[in-house]
Amino acid sequence: MIFSGHCSQMWRFCVLIVCCVISPLGIAEWHSASRDIMGTRITLTFWEDDTQRASDISQTVFAEFTRLDQLLSPYIASSELSRINREAAKGPINISVEVMRLLDKALYFGKLTDGAFDISFASLGRFYNYREGQKPTAEQWQIFRAAIDYRKIQLDRKQGTVFFAHPKLAIDLGGIAKGYAVDKAIEILDQQGITNASISAGGDSRLLGDKQGKPWVVGIKHPRAAKDNANDSNTALILLLSNTAISTSGDYERYFMDPDSGERIHHIIKPQSGRSASGVMSVSILGAQGFDTDPLSTSVFVMGVDRGLALINRLPGFDAVIIDSRGKVHYSQGLVAP
């Protein structure tokens, strides 16, 4: 069933959360392009009169995503993040201003959420293999579980260094990097004079302006829709948005079913336990920038409905749509339920 979402105050706009933004094929001024970067599909749609200029702008945006992937990927040995994971437990190491900013923001959300957002989850989380259906071994649990603690990530902002106060600690910026990347893409578009655009990177999207006088129509994916289902039953509800960011965290993209317990093992790890968070299937956060909505969607997923909504309701400028494990939809106070 599709629910029509009517939003109050600043949420009278529209984004595409999980689905791509599809530009009208008959209008020459709409330009769309997609590329696989940062482990996900990047989709860009914007309004521009000059076709060659539109192509150049698209290439600039994709180049920025590639740059950030080379900087922040834990799977690229030459990335700054990989160097940090190799060396930061040995002593303080110098890091770039940009990575310092990302780590500083990540630790801010760690403190704000009492550890629900914790980039050191990777200490144990790196031993999950969702494609192969593998969990950490008992020995890995014993050795690496104690390393999960964002407070053991020590930043010296004046010296520009980071130090891990646990020898087995490792970090992953997957819960904040894509939101940051869509913000950087919007900055590029804005600098180029683009006033109407949509950029999405997996579950993170950001809209610049509206869709030429109309809101962007955004669908929030049904968490249990079949992956190959392309019809409307793929959508749990819709929102109308413009000039906003929206990030969705769900238990349906990277997961496997445990053959012994039947439990869904997914990539959103509860730091306190080192296991997949439960009680929620999907969380979507609306706000001004992806740098905030991305970590907040992960945080609220881990916190659950009651604690998660309490957090969003006390943060000005943010709203949330939560689908719990029973399929019930919950809204923050800034949104009016359909």
Sequence and secondary structure as in RCSB ss.txt:
>XXXX:A:sequence
MIFSGHCSQMWRFCVLIVCCVISPLGIAEWHSASRDIMGTRITLTFWEDDTQRASDISQTVFAEFTRLDQLLSPY
IASSELSRINREAAKGPINISVEVMRLLDKALYFGKLTDGAFDISFASLGRFYNYREGQKPTAEQWQIFRAAIDY
RKIQLDRKQGTVFFAHPKLAIDLGGIAKGYAVDKAIEILDQQGITNASISAGGDSRLLGDKQGKPWVVGIKHPRA
AKDNANDSNTALILLLSNTAISTSGDYERYFMDPDSGERIHHIIKPQSGRSASGVMSVSILGAQGFDTDPLSTSV
FVMGVDRGLALINRLPGFDAVIIDSRGKVHYSQGLVAP
>XXXX:A:secstr
  EE EE TT  S   SSS     TT TTEEEEEEEETTEEEEEEEE S HHHHHHHHHHHHHHHHHHHHHH TT
 TTSHHHHHHHHTTTS EE  HHHHHHHHHHHHHHHHTTTSS GGGHHHHTT BTTTTB   HHHHHHHGGG  G
GGEEEETTTTEEEESSTT     TTTHHHHHHHHHHHHHHHTT  SEEEEETTEEEEES SSSS EEEEEE TTS
 TT  SGGGEEEEEEE S EEEEEETTSSEEE TTT  EEES EETTTTEE  SEEEEEEEES HHHHHHHHHHH
HHH HHHHHHHHHTSTT EEEEEETTS EEE TTEE  
